[in-house]
């Protein structure tokens, strides 16, 4: 029976794998890639032996050392990792134009239409894997199926360096008895909720009714469809960094009050930031377009090397753009915020070394409330005060 054409490449522990290629002696020793100089250093990537000892990505380095006393630490080499990542993508594009980059060492390929050049999808996958090893030294896990969800779960099951090609009948068999945590879209919070419902396998999620699925949250029905092996999302070849998100504020009446402007801007950032995090991406660039009461328009762009994900980070960059763009004392009629230079959140080392973990947890909690109840469910007190004052003026 034929297999699907959607291939997922999972280069497990990408930075650690590259470090082992540079120094073969590391293969026999548990180590992690981490920046020991950071105020609160965390594990960027553990080696396979460190992973077996219980060390996980994102773990505070001091805790990782207590879990594995013999743990060695290698400093990150971001430029090297980017070069290998570029090579990996170039290899994939040599087989098909339909390549989607979803994070460091993670790519989807649609191999439909490649059989004349490279043979059946299973053969193409093996040729691709061989070329990746020849040019990078990496041996990623490959999963081939009819859709992105099943292929991704397959690479999680057969990690760190396996390969499997699934027929339609085999897809449901593979999914059904896998741990629920392997299903894309299930994080620690939802996993805890599933545990309370005595659900620990993907097949149990697949068996939920529509009403039961809604109890899991706003994406409950989507998760049930994924658990059943249904995923119609296409492989998107558009580079993440070329995408943008934007939104506009129209002031009624026009205003030059800096407090009102910043409060409305903060709400705008919350909306756009939520959209980015939902897509598991962040931004490096903010553009501010100001339209004044008397007609003229100004535009200023600011950028940063750090990948910004949280609302407070994005707001700070947006305010910089606002302050540089606002060069006139005339009232403002309209603001447009454009976030671009977008990158996959999993591809940024900065994400794994947060200096303020409390803010990250707070942001996650706010996103859950906004996702379920909308943006009016939680409103900053300052915004309420401004609304009250405006109401009093009318």
N, C-alpha and C positions, 0 to 999 in steps of 0.2 A: 504494500500500500504506500502511495506517495506521501511525502512530507510537505510541510508548508514552505514558505519562502522567506519568512521573517527570522533573521538571525540576530541574536544578542551576543555581544562580546563583553565579557566581564574580566578585566585584568585585575584580579584580586590583590589588594594591598599594593597598588601601583607603585608608590614611592619606595616601599620596602623591597619590592621585586627588582626595581632598578638598582637599588643599593647592593643587592646580592649579586647582580650581574657585574658590578664594579669590583666587588670584593667577595670572591667565592668562599672564603673562610667563614663568612657570616651565615652560611646555610646551616652550619652545625651549632649555631649559638642564638639564643633568644635575644632579639633586639627590637627596638622601635625607632621610627623616625619622629623626632620631637625637637622643639627649640627649648633647650634647658634654660636659656637666658630670659625667657618670657616670664612676666610676673606670676602667672599661674599656668605653667606649662602643661600641655595635654598631649596625648598620643595622637599623632597624625596618621600613622600606619604601623601596625605590628607585623613582625615577621611570622611565618607559619608556626614556628616553634613557640613564639611568644603568645600567639593566639591559642595554641593548645594549652598553655599555662593559665589561660583566663584573661589575658590582656586584650582590651578592645579599643577600637578607634574612639577618640573623644574622652577616654579615661584620663583623669588627672595623673600626671606623671609620677607624683609621689605615691599614689595608690597603686599604680602599675608596678612600681619597684617593690612595694610591700607584697604584692601578689606573686611577683617573680623576682626574688632577691638577686639573681644572676643577670638581670636585664642590662643589656648594653644600649647606649643611646647614640644615634647618628643624627647630626644636624641636617635639616632639610636643604635641598638644592633646587629651588623652584625653577630656575632657568633650565636646568638639565631636564627636569620632569616635563616642562613645556615642549622642549625639543623632541623628546621621545613621543609625547602626545601628538605632536604635529606629524611625526613619521607614521604613527599608527593610523591617523586619519587619512594620510596620503595613500597608504597601502589599501585602505578600505575603498577609497574613491577610484582606485585603479581597477576595482572589480565591478562597482556599480555607482551611478550618480546619486542613488537614494541612500544616503548615510545621515543618520541623526546622532549628534553628539549629546549625551545626557549627563556628563560628569566625567571626572578624571578616570580614564581606563574603561569607560562604559559607552558603548555605541550600539545602535540598531542599524541593520542593513536590510533592504528589501532586494532579494536576489531574483525576483521575477524577471524573466527576459534575458538572463545571463547564461542560459544553458548552451546556446550555440558556441559561445566563446570558452566556457569553463566546465561544461558538463552539468549534471544534475546538481541541485542545491547542496546535497550532502557532500559531493565531490568538490564543489566550489568552496564550501566551508573548510574542508581539510587543506585545500591549496592555499587559502587565505591564512589559515593558521600556520602553515609551514613558512610562508613568506614573512609573517609577523616575527616568528622565531629567528629567521635568518637575519632580519634587519634590526631587530630590537633586543633579541635574547629573551623576550617574554613568552610565556606559555599560558595564554588566557583561557578561561572557560568559555565554551561556545554552546549555545542552545538554539536549535532550529525547530520552528513550529509554524502554526498558521497565524499567530498574532504576538504582539509585544509582551503581553502579560505572561503567557505560557512560556515564552522563550526566556524571560527574565527569571521566573521561578526556577526553570530548568538549570540556569547557570548558578543559582543559589544552592540547588541540591547537589550539583556535581562539581562544586568548587573544590580545590583551587585551580585545577587544570584539566577538567574533563571535557568531553564532547558528547552530545546526544542529539539525534534527529528524530522527531516525534511525528507519527501519523495522527490523523484526527482521533482515532479510537484511543491511542496511547496518551493523548493530551489529558483527557479527563481522568484516566487512571493515575497519571503522575500527580496531578493536582490534589486528588481527593484525600490522600492520607499524609500530605505534608503538613508540618506545623503551620498554624495560622500566621505566625510572624513572618513567614516567607512570602506572603501575598503583598505585592506592591500597594502602598497606601495605608498599611497598618503599622502604626508606631507604638511606642510604649503605653500611651494613654488609652488608645483603643484596645490594645492587647489586654490591659487590665480589665476593661469593661467586658471583653469577650470571656475572660477567665471567670468573672462573676456569673456569666451566663452558662458556664461549664462548656464553653466552646474552645477547643484547642487544635482543631484540624480544619484545613481549608474546605473540605467536603461538608462540614457542619455549617459553615457560612453559606455554601451553595444551596443548602436545603432550607434556608430561612424563607419565610413568606414575605410578601411586600410589606405588611404591617410590622413584622419583626425586624426587617431590614431598616425601617425608618427609625427604630429605637437606637440604632448604632450612630445616628447623626445624619447630617445633610447629605453625606456621600454614601450612605448605607446601601442604597439600591445599586450604585455603581460598584461597590465592593462585592455585592452578591453576584453581579454579572461577571466580574473578573474571576470570582471563585468558581463559576461555572465554565470558565475558559472562554468567555465572550468578551472581545475587545476589538472594536472597529477602528481604533485610532491608527492613522497611517504613519509611516516613517516620514518624518518631516526633514527634508534636506536643507531647509533654510538655516544658516548659521545662527545660533542663539544670539551672538553678539550683534547681529544686524537687526534684531527685533527692537521695538520700542513700545512703551506704554505711555499714555498721555491722558490728561484730563484738564478741564477748564473751570474757572470760577468767574461768574459774572456778578459784579457788585451792584446791588440795588438798595439805596442809591450809590452812585460813584463815591469813592472814599480815598482819603489820604492818611487815615488813621493807621499807624503801624501795628497797633495791637489787633485791630480787627483783621487786617491783612494777614498777619501771622497766624491768627487763630483759624481763619478759613483755610490757609495754606496747610496747617497741620492736619485738618480733616481731609484735604486732598491727598496728602502724603499717606495717610492711613489707608485710603482707598487703593492707591497705586501699590503701596507696599504689600498689602494683602494679596493683590493680584500676582505680584512677583513671587511671593513665598508659596502661593498655591501651585505655581508652576515650578517650584524648586529652583528659582534663579535669583540673582541679585543684580545690582547696577553699579557702574563705575562713573556715570556721567548724568548730570542734570542740566537741562536747558530751561530758562525762564523767559517767557514772552509776555511783555507788558503792553497793554493797549490803554492809552490815556483818553480822558474825556474829550480833548480837542482833536483827537485823530491819530497823532503819531504813535508808532510802535517801536519798541526796543527789544532786542533779544541778546542774552548772554548765556554762555555755556561754561560750566566748571566741571572738572573731573578729578578723580582720585585713583591711586593705584590699588587701594583697598576695595574689595567687593563689599558693597553695602547691602544689608538684608533687613535689619531692624528699622522700624519707623523713626526712632530717634536719630539714627545715623543718616538716613535719607533726608530727614527734615533739616539737619544741620547743613547738608550739602545744598539743599534747595534754598535755604536762607542766604547762603553765600551767593548763589546765583541771583536771588532777589535783590540783595544789597548792591551788587555790581550793576544790575540792570536799571535800578531805580535812580536815575540821575536828575529827574525833574521833580518839582514840588506840585505839579498838577495832579488833580485827583485821578485815580485809576478806575477804569471801567471794567477791565477784563485781565485775568491772569491765566496763562497756560503753562503747565509743568510737563516737561517731556523727559522721561527717564530712558536712557539708551546705554550703549556699550554694555549690554547685558551678558551675563555669563552664568553657566550652571553652578548652583550653590555647592555641589559636591566637588567642583573643580578648583575651589579656592582654598589655599592653605589657611588664610585668615579665619575662615569659618571654624576651623578646628582649634583655634587658639584664642577664644574669646576672653577678654580681660574682665568682663562683667557678666558672668553666667546668670546672675539673678535677672538681669534685663532680658536675656534671651528666653528664660522661662516665662517671664511676664509677657513677653511678646507672643509666645506660643499660646498662653492662656487667653489673651485678648483676641487672637485670631479665631480661636474656637468659638468664643462668644459672638464675634461678628459673623462668622460663617453660619451659625445656627439661627441667630436672631436679627441680623442686619446691623448696619452701622449706627442706627439710632438707639440701639440697646445700651451702649456705653458712650457717653458724651463727656468731654472734659468740662470741669466746672467753669473754667474760663469762658468756654463757648456759651454755656448757659447764661453767664453773667452778661456777655455781650448781647445775646438774643433778648435778654430782659431789658437792657438799656435801650436797645433799638425799638423794642415794643413800647417803651415809655415815651419815646420821642414822637411816635406816630399819633 
